[in-house]
Every structure is written in C-alpha cells, then in structure tokens.
Amino acid sequence: MPLKSRFCTAVVMSLVAGAQPASAFMAYVSNEKDNTVSVVDTASGTVVKTLPVGQRPRGITISHDGKFIYLCASDDDTIEVIDTQTHEIVGQLPSGPDPELFVLSPDGKTLYVANEDDNLVTVIDIESRDVLAEIPVGVEPEGMGISPDGKTMVNTSETTNMAHFIDTDSHEITHNVLVDSRPRFAEFKPDGSEVWVSAEIGGTVSVIDNASRAVKHKITFEIAGLRSEAIQPVGVRITADGKKAYVALGPANRVAVVDTTTYKVEKYVLVGQRVWQLAFTPDQKTIISTNGVSNDITFIDVATDEPVQSITVGAMPWGVVVSPQ
C-alpha cells in the first residue's frame, strides 16, 4: 500500500478511536526551502499565516512568555526576532556564521547557538543583544540541550562525534563524550539525570548519565521492511513526566516512542516523509513532527501514540515550536 494511503488509514483509525485535535495553541514551523515560517492554529489544524523570513530558516524557539520567536536564518548568518502578535521581524541577534540550532536558558535570558561553519557555540545575552562568549567545540556543531537548572549546556559535533558538556558559568567544556556517527540533537530528561543524544548515521540514541558523564545505554531501532541505513534518528523530545521519549527517525518516516525506564521502543508512529524535528504542545496532549520531504507536519496524540492529522505547510519544514499559552 502506498505511504499516503497507509497514513490516511492510520488517521481514520485514530479518529474512530476517539483521538481529538490539539488544543488551541499556535505552532510555528520553519520552512528551510522557501524561506518562510508557517503559523499553524493547532485547534483548527490550519495554516493561518505564512511569514517571509531570512534565508534557510532552521532552528526555531520561542521566549518563555510567548512574545517573541527566535529563528536561525542560517544563510544570512543571523538570528531573527519575530513579534508573535504582529508577526513582524523586530530585530536580530548576533549569531555568528551559519547558526543551525540553539537552546534558550531556563531563565529566558541567554541563547546558546551552534555555529556550524566555524565550530563555535555563541552565547548571546538576549536583552542587551551582546555576545557574551564564543566557545570552541568540535567540527560541525549542531545539537544543543540545556539542563533544567541551567548549569550545564550540551553541544553535539557532527563530525567529531562527541557530546560536549559546557559549564554555563565559566563557558568552559568540562567533559567530551564520544557517541555514534553524526550526532544531531541533545535532550535532557526533565529531572536532569540523563542526556539523550541522537546519532543520525550511527542509527542510535546514546543515553548519557549526567552525573558520571558516561554513556549508560544505547537505544537501537528496527523496523520491518526497512534497511538499517534508512533509520536515522534526529529530533528527540521527552514528556514532562519523564516517562516517554519521542525520536524522529528521518527517512524512515516514523517517530519512535521509547520507554525511558526500560529504554525499549514501544511503538513506531508512521508520519510524513523525512521526519526531522518535534515539539510538544504545552498541555502535553500532542506532539508535532516536521516532515521535510512531504512538506507537512503531523499531529500525534500522546495518549494513544496515533497520528491524528497531517497539515501541509511550506517547502521542506525543518523546525517547530509551539506557543507556551
């Protein structure tokens, strides 16, 4: 059965089972190919506005109060600041060359940016818009994660194949942890005990103990009918209660659901093509995937782990963030 037919069947089955659309939040999707951000009403499942932005938009996040979107305009070497009420670009932050991903500190005051072309992490004070530090890391930095207490930031370097643990006070690397090939994302558990690092080419997720800074487990994935090289973990998100993790599997066109206690894959959720990044709605009822090749996003019901709805957005959707309220 063709992918589209199988997906439609899954959606129908989930709706019959009683899955509901997401609650009323706004989702913002960066579309890498056509230089836009799609604004999606999660309640109605519709794109309400398309915003023109800088070249090759990828990483995207939102201020904790929901007032501003921060967007990596990678080919413009800047971070654009977008007002969520007016949808206008109201400023820029000095990102350094080729910003790809970033992470916002828990207090909302500092942005940590991976600069892929010059092997740096740039630390930016959001209020003053000043660069506080430039931290040398491995080759092709991308993944960015920060501990719940804000004391530790983790950057992954795609070519060096490491997770770099950085003290946010001193801006110094304290530990380098070797993981599998081409690490793309870093996500802390809500209690700060572990960091999950996806390896796109290695096909694994390394679970790193945050106390010992050692890999305690490696999660692997097997999908019937797919070659192992088609299973490429990228985005990772963990539920607020710390019980389940969702892993985007790239050209496998699926999101893996993982038990965070046993590290066992409980389910593979079929979504669109080339699933890239993930974001929860604030109520944790829905997780949204960006599907780069099929130019859409998919809503997954967190209670049932079934796909509920697929929405066409711009060309090659890359990142997604949801308003906090």
Residue pairs with C-beta under 8 A, 6 or more apart in sequence:
1 9
3 253
3 270
3 273
6 270
7 270
7 271
7 272
7 307
7 310
10 270
10 306
10 307
11 307
11 308
11 309
11 310
13 306
14 301
14 304
14 306
14 307
14 308
15 308
17 304
17 306
19 301
19 303
19 304
19 306
19 308
20 301
20 308
21 42
21 43
21 44
21 45
21 299
21 308
21 309
22 42
22 43
22 45
22 281
22 285
22 286
22 288
22 299
22 308
23 42
23 43
23 281
23 283
23 285
23 286
24 41
24 42
24 43
25 42
25 43
25 281
25 282
25 283
25 322
25 323
25 325
26 39
26 40
26 41
26 42
26 48
26 84
26 322
26 323
27 39
27 40
27 42
27 279
27 281
27 288
27 297
27 320
27 321
27 322
27 323
28 37
28 38
28 39
28 40
28 60
28 62
28 69
28 320
28 321
28 322
28 323
29 37
29 38
29 40
29 60
29 290
29 297
29 313
29 314
29 317
29 319
29 320
30 37
30 53
30 57
30 58
30 59
30 60
30 71
30 72
30 317
30 318
30 319
30 320
31 37
31 38
31 57
31 313
31 314
31 315
31 316
31 317
31 318
32 56
32 57
32 58
32 292
32 315
32 316
32 317
32 318
33 314
33 315
33 316
34 314
34 315
34 316
35 52
35 53
35 54
35 55
35 56
35 57
36 50
36 51
36 52
36 53
36 57
36 314
36 315
37 50
37 51
37 53
37 57
37 60
37 69
37 71
37 82
37 314
38 47
38 49
38 50
38 51
38 313
38 314
38 317
39 47
39 48
39 49
39 50
39 51
39 87
40 46
40 47
40 48
40 297
40 311
40 313
41 48
42 281
42 286
42 288
42 299
42 322
45 299
45 309
45 311
46 311
47 311
47 312
47 313
49 87
50 314
51 82
51 87
53 71
53 73
53 80
53 82
53 89
54 71
54 73
54 75
54 76
54 78
54 80
55 73
55 74
55 75
55 76
56 73
56 74
56 75
56 76
57 71
57 72
57 73
57 74
57 318
57 319
58 72
58 74
58 99
58 100
58 101
58 318
58 319
59 71
59 72
59 99
59 100
59 101
59 102
59 114
59 319
60 69
60 70
60 71
60 72
60 319
60 320
60 321
61 69
61 70
61 102
61 103
61 104
61 321
62 68
62 69
62 70
62 84
62 321
62 322
62 323
62 324
63 69
63 70
63 104
63 108
63 126
64 104
64 108
64 324
65 108
65 324
66 84
66 323
66 324
66 325
67 83
67 84
67 85
68 81
68 82
68 83
68 84
68 90
69 81
69 82
69 84
69 321
70 79
70 80
70 81
70 82
70 93
70 102
70 104
70 111
71 79
71 80
71 81
71 82
72 79
72 95
72 99
72 100
72 101
72 102
72 113
72 319
73 79
73 80
73 99
74 98
74 99
74 100
74 116
75 98
77 95
77 96
77 97
77 98
77 99
78 92
78 93
78 94
78 95
78 99
79 92
79 93
79 94
79 95
79 99
79 102
79 111
79 113
79 124
80 89
80 91
80 92
81 89
81 90
81 91
81 92
81 93
82 88
82 89
82 90
83 90
84 323
91 129
93 111
93 124
93 126
93 129
94 122
94 124
94 129
94 130
94 131
95 113
95 115
95 122
95 124
96 113
96 115
96 118
96 120
96 122
96 131
96 134
97 115
97 116
97 117
97 118
98 115
98 116
98 117
98 118
99 113
99 114
99 115
99 116
99 122
100 114
100 115
100 116
100 141
100 142
101 113
101 114
101 142
101 143
101 144
101 185
102 111
102 112
102 113
102 114
102 144
103 111
103 112
103 144
103 145
103 146
103 153
104 110
104 111
104 112
104 146
105 111
105 112
105 146
105 150
105 168
106 146
106 148
106 149
106 150
107 150
108 126
109 125
109 126
109 127
110 123
110 124
110 125
110 126
110 132
110 168
111 123
111 124
111 126
112 121
112 122
112 123
112 124
112 144
112 146
112 153
112 155
112 168
113 121
113 122
113 123
113 124
113 144
114 121
114 137
114 141
114 142
114 143
114 144
114 155
115 121
115 122
115 141
116 140
116 141
116 142
116 158
119 136
119 137
119 138
119 139
119 140
119 141
119 157
120 134
120 135
120 136
120 137
120 141
121 134
121 135
121 137
121 141
121 144
121 153
121 155
121 166
122 131
122 133
122 134
122 135
123 131
123 132
123 133
123 134
123 135
123 171
124 130
124 131
124 132
125 131
125 132
132 171
133 171
135 155
135 166
135 171
135 172
135 173
137 155
137 157
137 160
137 164
137 166
137 173
138 155
138 157
138 159
138 160
138 161
138 162
138 164
138 176
139 157
139 158
139 159
139 160
140 157
140 158
140 159
140 160
141 155
141 156
141 157
141 158
141 164
142 155
142 156
142 157
142 158
142 183
142 184
142 185
143 154
143 155
143 156
143 163
143 183
143 184
143 185
143 186
143 197
143 198
144 153
144 154
144 155
144 156
144 186
145 153
145 154
145 185
145 186
145 187
145 188
145 195
146 152
146 153
146 154
146 168
146 188
147 153
147 188
147 192
147 210
148 188
148 190
148 191
148 192
149 192
150 168
151 167
151 168
151 169
152 165
152 166
152 167
152 168
152 174
152 210
153 165
153 166
153 168
154 163
154 164
154 165
154 166
154 186
154 188
154 195
154 197
155 163
155 164
155 166
155 186
156 162
156 163
156 164
156 179
156 183
156 184
156 185
156 186
156 197
157 164
157 183
158 182
158 183
158 184
158 200
159 182
161 178
161 179
161 180
161 181
161 182
161 183
161 199
161 202
162 176
162 177
162 178
162 179
162 183
163 176
163 177
163 179
163 183
163 186
163 195
163 197
163 206
163 208
164 173
164 175
164 176
164 177
165 173
165 174
165 175
165 176
165 177
165 213
166 172
166 173
166 174
167 174
174 213
175 213
177 197
177 206
177 208
177 213
177 214
177 215
178 215
179 197
179 199
179 202
179 204
179 206
179 208
179 215
180 199
180 201
180 202
180 203
180 204
180 206
180 218
181 199
181 200
181 201
181 202
182 199
182 200
182 201
182 202
183 197
183 198
183 199
183 200
183 202
183 206
184 198
184 199
184 200
184 233
184 234
184 235
185 197
185 198
185 233
185 234
185 235
185 236
186 195
186 196
186 197
186 236
187 195
187 196
187 236
187 237
187 238
187 245
188 194
188 195
188 196
188 210
188 238
189 195
189 196
189 238
189 242
189 260
190 238
190 239
190 240
190 241
190 242
191 242
192 210
193 209
193 210
193 211
194 207
194 208
194 209
194 210
194 216
194 260
195 207
195 208
195 210
196 205
196 206
196 207
196 208
196 236
196 238
196 245
197 205
197 206
197 208
197 236
198 204
198 205
198 233
198 234
198 235
198 236
198 247
199 205
199 206
199 233
200 232
200 233
200 234
200 250
201 232
203 220
203 221
203 228
203 229
203 231
203 232
203 233
204 218
204 219
204 220
204 221
204 233
205 218
205 219
205 233
205 236
205 245
205 247
205 258
206 215
206 217
206 218
206 219
207 215
207 216
207 217
207 218
207 219
207 263
208 214
208 215
208 216
209 215
209 216
217 263
219 247
219 258
219 263
219 265
221 231
221 233
221 247
221 249
221 252
221 256
221 265
221 268
222 228
222 231
223 231
223 249
223 252
223 254
223 268
226 252
230 250
230 251
230 252
231 249
231 250
231 252
232 249
232 250
232 251
232 252
233 247
233 248
233 249
233 250
233 256
234 248
234 249
234 250
234 275
234 276
234 277
235 247
235 248
235 275
235 276
235 277
235 278
235 289
236 245
236 246
236 247
236 248
236 278
237 245
237 246
237 278
237 279
237 280
237 287
238 244
238 245
238 246
238 260
239 245
239 280
239 284
239 302
240 280
240 284
242 260
243 259
243 260
243 261
244 257
244 258
244 259
244 260
244 266
244 302
245 257
245 258
245 260
246 255
246 256
246 257
246 258
246 278
246 287
246 300
247 255
247 256
247 258
248 255
248 275
248 276
248 277
248 278
248 289
249 255
249 256
249 268
249 275
250 274
250 275
250 276
251 273
251 274
251 293
252 268
252 275
253 270
253 271
253 272
253 273
253 274
253 275
253 291
254 268
254 269
254 270
254 271
254 275
255 268
255 269
255 271
255 275
255 278
255 287
255 289
255 300
256 265
256 267
256 268
256 269
257 265
257 266
257 267
257 268
257 269
257 305
258 264
258 265
258 266
259 266
266 305
267 305
269 300
269 305
269 306
269 307
270 307
271 289
271 291
271 298
271 300
271 307
271 310
272 289
272 291
272 293
272 294
272 295
272 296
272 297
272 298
272 310
273 291
273 292
273 293
273 294
274 291
274 292
274 293
274 294
275 289
275 290
275 291
275 292
275 298
276 289
276 290
276 291
276 292
276 317
276 318
276 319
277 289
277 290
277 318
277 319
277 320
278 287
278 288
278 289
278 290
278 320
279 287
279 288
279 320
279 321
279 322
280 286
280 287
280 288
280 302
280 322
281 287
281 288
281 322
282 322
282 323
282 324
282 325
284 302
285 301
285 302
285 303
286 299
286 300
286 301
286 302
286 308
287 299
287 300
287 302
288 297
288 298
288 299
288 300
288 320
288 322
289 297
289 298
289 300
289 320
290 297
290 313
290 317
290 318
290 319
290 320
291 297
291 298
291 310
291 317
292 316
292 317
292 318
293 316
295 312
295 313
295 314
295 315
295 316
295 317
296 310
296 311
296 312
296 313
296 317
297 310
297 311
297 313
297 317
297 320
298 307
298 309
298 310
298 311
299 307
299 308
299 309
299 310
299 311
300 306
300 307
300 308
301 307
301 308
